[in-house]
């Protein structure tokens, strides 16, 4: 694990994204970063096994970021050493007709982790105050009472939605879910490079969509709304972390290290002990098996 203080990425006061660096560990070789990540994720995998046995806490990892910010590959690399039964990954795309038939948090609620497990959400309930804020016409598809035109989707609407999200997270935390929210902070230049690679490499072509370029033109608008969402909803119990994401290996190491360091502080997370009766009879059980 790096000796860096990862609390520097935690949002504890209003932030301005344009002042936040998108680069990290520039003085370290790629192989060194990968080596450090391997050590951290092994420890994280062992900790998850203990949490599974402990069965008291669930962990919700929320990943947000602009297109190409590296969410998919981060999930693959950070959680590689997890037991498959202990982690569930959900990617939220355009809502289906079924999902639109419920309130906007429903599809996120049913994807929450049970106690003892991790859930990693690639794009999250924050899409409902990000992409819909950039494109408020999408709200009309939710068929909400009193929302008949785009003009009805006003500041009071967003204020209420932010309050609903904070209450949603407060409820989860109070019932044993540990929430980590990571914004992968990518520079516009690096996004351009990654989009070009998608066009230039045949094996990456499938990731490219012409819509990516349309959304790229709205870069500044997205940054404004990301900044507002982060500042409004970073709390002590459900904090945001702004992770420099121009270097994928560095971003992965930062996320893994934050998870390991903070979860390790929960000293009550221990494997359960056997009851006294079972403990007292371990030798007898062993002898029974050996004499079969």
Backbone torsions as a table, in degrees:
resi	resn	phi	psi	omega
1	UNK	NA	145.1	179.7
2	UNK	-71.2	156.1	176.7
3	UNK	-86.9	8.8	178.7
4	UNK	-68.3	145.1	174.9
5	UNK	-84.2	103.4	-176.0
6	UNK	-73.7	-6.8	173.8
7	UNK	-65.4	-16.8	179.2
8	UNK	-66.4	-20.0	179.9
9	UNK	-91.0	-12.1	-177.3
10	UNK	-76.9	134.3	-177.8
11	UNK	-89.2	106.2	179.8
12	UNK	-115.4	-4.4	177.6
13	UNK	-151.1	161.1	-178.3
14	UNK	-52.5	134.8	-179.8
15	UNK	-116.3	155.9	172.3
16	UNK	-117.2	113.5	-173.3
17	UNK	-60.4	-33.3	-179.0
18	UNK	-65.3	-18.5	178.0
19	UNK	-92.5	-7.9	-177.9
20	UNK	-89.9	134.3	179.5
21	UNK	-68.7	147.5	174.8
22	UNK	-104.8	4.5	-179.0
23	UNK	-118.7	152.8	-176.5
24	UNK	-155.8	144.5	176.9
25	UNK	54.8	40.7	-178.8
26	UNK	-65.4	-20.7	-177.7
27	UNK	-88.8	3.8	-176.6
28	UNK	-114.2	141.2	179.3
29	UNK	-71.1	152.0	-179.3
30	UNK	-56.8	-42.8	-178.5
31	UNK	-64.1	-35.1	179.0
32	UNK	-67.8	-40.8	177.9
33	UNK	-63.7	-42.2	179.6
34	UNK	-65.2	-37.2	178.6
35	UNK	-64.8	-43.3	178.9
36	UNK	-65.0	-41.7	179.3
37	UNK	-61.3	-40.8	-179.2
38	UNK	-58.9	-42.1	179.6
39	UNK	-66.3	-43.9	-177.2
40	UNK	-66.3	-44.9	-175.1
41	UNK	-70.2	-26.9	174.7
42	UNK	-66.1	-43.7	177.3
43	UNK	-64.3	-39.2	179.7
44	UNK	-64.8	-39.5	177.9
45	UNK	-63.7	-40.5	177.8
46	UNK	-66.3	-38.6	178.5
47	UNK	-64.7	-37.0	179.0
48	UNK	-65.5	-37.5	175.9
49	UNK	-58.5	-42.7	178.5
50	UNK	-65.2	-41.0	179.1
51	UNK	-64.3	-35.2	178.6
52	UNK	-63.6	-42.6	179.1
53	UNK	-71.7	-37.8	-179.5
54	UNK	-64.0	-43.8	171.0
55	UNK	61.4	38.0	178.8
56	UNK	-117.5	-32.5	-177.7
57	UNK	-115.8	146.4	166.5
58	UNK	-111.2	155.5	179.1
59	UNK	-124.6	125.6	176.3
60	UNK	-110.9	116.2	178.7
61	UNK	-105.3	117.2	-178.5
62	UNK	-105.3	124.7	179.4
63	UNK	-115.6	122.8	175.9
64	UNK	-127.6	153.9	177.8
65	UNK	169.4	162.3	177.3
66	UNK	-65.3	162.8	176.1
67	UNK	-52.5	139.4	179.4
68	UNK	75.8	9.7	-176.7
69	UNK	-72.5	-8.6	172.6
70	UNK	100.3	22.6	-176.9
71	UNK	-64.1	-47.2	-177.2
72	UNK	-61.0	-49.1	-177.6
73	UNK	-69.2	-30.7	177.1
74	UNK	-64.2	-43.1	178.5
75	UNK	-60.8	-44.8	-179.0
76	UNK	-61.0	-43.7	-173.1
77	UNK	-84.0	-37.5	-176.9
78	UNK	-73.1	-36.7	-173.7
79	UNK	-104.0	18.8	-176.4
80	UNK	-61.7	-33.1	-176.1
81	UNK	-95.8	12.2	176.8
82	UNK	-79.8	145.5	168.3
83	UNK	-65.0	132.7	-175.2
84	UNK	-57.6	-28.3	-178.2
85	UNK	-74.7	-11.5	-173.5
86	UNK	-103.1	-1.3	-178.7
87	UNK	-142.0	137.7	178.4
88	UNK	-127.6	133.8	-178.1
89	UNK	-112.1	133.4	179.1
90	UNK	-130.8	130.1	176.5
91	UNK	-111.8	122.0	-176.9
92	UNK	-96.9	117.5	179.7
93	UNK	-108.6	-158.9	178.3
94	UNK	-58.0	131.2	-177.9
95	UNK	-58.2	141.0	176.2
96	UNK	-80.2	172.4	176.8
97	UNK	-60.9	-38.8	178.1
98	UNK	-61.8	-44.9	-178.8
99	UNK	-67.2	-36.8	178.6
100	UNK	-70.1	-17.6	176.8
101	UNK	-77.9	-4.0	177.8
102	UNK	-120.0	173.4	175.0
103	UNK	-67.6	160.6	-169.4
104	UNK	-64.2	-21.1	179.9
105	UNK	-88.2	-10.7	-173.6
106	UNK	-57.4	-48.9	-175.8
107	UNK	-67.4	-24.5	176.7
108	UNK	-79.6	-36.2	-179.1
109	UNK	-65.0	-43.1	-177.3
110	UNK	-73.3	-9.1	177.9
111	UNK	-101.2	9.2	-179.6
112	UNK	-70.0	151.5	-179.5
113	UNK	-78.0	146.9	172.0
114	UNK	-80.7	165.9	-178.9
115	UNK	-57.5	137.8	-179.7
116	UNK	92.8	-6.4	-176.5
117	UNK	-121.5	160.4	171.1
118	UNK	-101.4	143.1	165.8
119	UNK	-122.7	133.4	177.3
120	UNK	-114.1	118.0	-179.2
121	UNK	-105.1	115.3	178.8
122	UNK	-90.9	104.4	-161.2
123	UNK	68.6	144.1	-163.7
124	UNK	-140.5	-165.8	175.7
125	UNK	-62.0	-13.0	178.1
126	UNK	-75.2	-14.2	173.2
127	UNK	-57.5	-25.7	-177.5
128	UNK	-77.1	-4.6	171.7
129	UNK	-129.7	15.5	178.7
130	UNK	-120.6	-76.9	-178.4
131	UNK	-64.1	-34.9	178.7
132	UNK	-73.1	-22.1	177.2
133	UNK	-79.7	-35.0	174.6
134	UNK	-69.5	-36.9	-179.7
135	UNK	-122.8	75.0	-173.8
136	UNK	-61.4	-17.5	177.5
137	UNK	-62.9	-22.7	178.5
138	UNK	-64.3	-28.3	-179.6
139	UNK	-61.9	-31.1	-178.8
140	UNK	-61.2	-28.0	178.3
141	UNK	-69.0	-13.7	178.6
142	UNK	-81.0	-11.7	174.9
143	UNK	56.2	50.2	-175.8
144	UNK	-86.7	144.4	175.6
145	UNK	-60.2	133.8	177.1
146	UNK	81.3	-3.5	178.3
147	UNK	-111.5	96.5	-175.3
148	UNK	-112.0	-22.8	179.2
149	UNK	-138.6	166.5	177.8
150	UNK	-60.3	-30.6	179.9
151	UNK	-63.5	-24.8	178.5
152	UNK	-74.2	-17.7	179.4
153	UNK	-86.7	76.7	-172.6
154	UNK	-103.7	-172.3	-177.5
155	UNK	-62.5	-36.8	178.7
156	UNK	-62.1	-35.5	177.7
157	UNK	-62.2	-46.3	-177.9
158	UNK	-69.6	-37.4	177.6
159	UNK	-58.7	-43.5	-179.8
160	UNK	-65.9	-40.6	-178.6
161	UNK	-66.4	-39.8	176.8
162	UNK	-62.3	-40.1	179.1
163	UNK	-65.8	-37.9	177.4
164	UNK	-63.3	-41.2	179.6
165	UNK	-65.6	-42.4	178.2
166	UNK	-63.6	-39.4	178.0
167	UNK	-67.2	-37.7	176.7
168	UNK	-59.1	-48.0	-179.3
169	UNK	-68.8	-38.0	178.6
170	UNK	-60.9	-42.8	178.5
171	UNK	-61.6	-43.9	-179.5
172	UNK	-63.1	-46.8	-178.0
173	UNK	-62.0	-42.6	-178.0
174	UNK	-67.3	-14.4	179.8
175	UNK	-112.7	20.6	168.7
176	UNK	99.8	10.0	176.4
177	UNK	-98.9	124.6	176.9
178	UNK	-91.2	124.5	-172.9
179	UNK	-110.8	129.2	174.4
180	UNK	-124.4	125.4	-177.4
181	UNK	-118.5	117.6	-177.4
182	UNK	-114.0	124.7	171.2
183	UNK	-101.9	115.5	178.9
184	UNK	-82.2	105.1	-169.9
185	UNK	-88.0	100.2	-175.3
186	UNK	-104.0	143.7	174.9
187	UNK	-82.5	155.2	-179.4
188	UNK	-64.8	-36.6	178.9
189	UNK	-64.0	-42.1	-179.7
190	UNK	-68.4	-35.4	176.3
191	UNK	-61.7	-41.1	178.1
192	UNK	-58.6	-45.9	179.7
193	UNK	-60.6	-41.5	-178.2
194	UNK	-71.0	-36.1	176.1
195	UNK	-66.5	-38.4	177.5
196	UNK	-63.4	-39.2	178.4
197	UNK	-63.4	-35.3	177.8
198	UNK	-64.0	-32.4	179.7
199	UNK	-81.2	-33.8	-174.2
200	UNK	-82.9	-31.9	-177.8
201	UNK	-98.1	120.6	-175.7
202	UNK	-57.0	-39.8	-177.5
203	UNK	-71.0	-11.1	178.6
204	UNK	-103.1	-6.1	-174.6
205	UNK	-56.3	-36.3	-174.9
206	UNK	-62.9	-21.3	-179.9
207	UNK	-78.8	-15.7	-174.0
208	UNK	-86.1	140.7	174.0
209	UNK	-136.5	141.0	177.8
210	UNK	-59.2	-26.2	178.1
211	UNK	-63.1	-24.7	178.4
212	UNK	-60.5	-37.8	-178.6
213	UNK	-72.5	-35.4	177.4
214	UNK	-64.3	-43.7	-180.0
215	UNK	-69.4	-30.9	179.5
216	UNK	-61.9	-33.1	178.4
217	UNK	-64.8	-18.3	-179.7
218	UNK	-100.6	20.4	-175.6
219	UNK	-49.8	-51.9	-175.8
220	UNK	-63.7	-36.6	178.5
221	UNK	-65.2	-44.9	177.8
222	UNK	-60.8	-43.0	-179.4
223	UNK	-61.6	-39.7	178.8
224	UNK	-61.7	-44.8	-176.8
225	UNK	-76.7	-31.9	172.6
226	UNK	-61.8	-47.3	-179.3
227	UNK	-59.0	-43.7	-179.7
228	UNK	-64.9	-44.0	-179.5
229	UNK	-62.9	-43.4	-179.7
230	UNK	-63.3	-46.6	-177.6
231	UNK	-67.6	-31.7	-178.4
232	UNK	-78.2	-25.5	-167.3
233	UNK	-124.7	8.7	175.2
234	UNK	-84.2	113.4	-177.4
235	UNK	-122.2	169.7	179.9
236	UNK	-58.3	-40.5	-174.8
237	UNK	-90.3	-18.1	178.7
238	UNK	-139.1	70.7	-173.2
239	UNK	-79.5	155.4	168.4
240	UNK	-94.2	147.1	170.6
241	UNK	-123.9	126.2	176.7
242	UNK	-94.0	109.9	-173.0
243	UNK	-104.5	119.4	175.0
244	UNK	-57.3	128.0	-168.9
245	UNK	-124.3	9.8	178.5
246	UNK	-66.6	-28.7	174.5
247	UNK	-108.8	113.7	-174.7
248	UNK	-63.6	-41.5	-178.7
249	UNK	-63.2	-39.6	179.1
250	UNK	-66.0	-41.6	179.8
251	UNK	-63.9	-41.4	179.4
252	UNK	-62.7	-44.0	179.9
253	UNK	-63.0	-40.9	-179.2
254	UNK	-63.5	-47.1	-179.0
255	UNK	-63.5	-47.1	-179.7
256	UNK	-61.4	-41.8	-178.0
257	UNK	-67.4	-40.3	177.9
258	UNK	-61.7	-45.1	179.4
259	UNK	-61.4	-47.3	-177.9
260	UNK	-64.6	-47.7	-176.1
261	UNK	-63.6	-43.2	-176.0
262	UNK	-76.6	-39.6	179.2
263	UNK	-68.0	-30.7	179.3
264	UNK	-67.4	-15.5	179.8
265	UNK	-78.5	-12.2	178.2
266	UNK	-84.6	90.6	-174.1
267	UNK	-70.7	-14.8	178.9
268	UNK	-79.7	-9.4	179.1
269	UNK	-79.1	100.6	-178.1
270	UNK	-139.1	153.2	173.8
271	UNK	-66.8	137.1	-177.7
272	UNK	-64.9	145.1	178.3
273	UNK	-86.3	152.8	175.3
274	UNK	-67.8	151.0	176.1
275	UNK	-67.8	160.0	-174.1
276	UNK	-57.9	-40.4	-177.6
277	UNK	-63.7	-45.4	179.9
278	UNK	-65.3	-42.8	179.3
279	UNK	-58.5	-43.9	-177.0
280	UNK	-66.1	-21.7	-175.5
281	UNK	-109.8	14.4	-178.7
282	UNK	-57.7	-43.7	-178.5
283	UNK	-63.1	-39.3	-179.9
284	UNK	-66.8	-40.0	178.5
285	UNK	-65.3	-41.5	179.3
286	UNK	-62.4	-45.1	-179.9
287	UNK	-62.9	-38.8	179.0
288	UNK	-60.3	-43.4	-179.7
289	UNK	-68.4	-43.2	-178.0
290	UNK	-66.5	-26.3	-178.1
291	UNK	-92.6	6.1	178.5
292	UNK	-64.4	NA	NA
